[in-house]
Amino acid sequence: MQNFFKKWFGEEPKVEVDETAVQTAVDVADEESGATAIEYGLIAALIAVAVITGANALGSNLGTTFNKISTQMETAQKTVG
């Protein structure tokens, strides 16, 4: 652990250091699974936004189509009956 301090701070630590706590902090800093989880979360959010945008556009077009069909059916019913 002394080498860690010398490498990063250029000198030996001047106080007694709990090496287990420092090693745990180093291990946490080196851990990349949290970053990977965040990246996957951002990708999922981006996909969700794309799906919602597409669904809104499709829903609007479907609504217009069904309204046209309804109007044509009402017109046809009035004509026939």
Helices and strands as residue ranges (DSSP letters): H 2-9, H 19-30, H 33-80
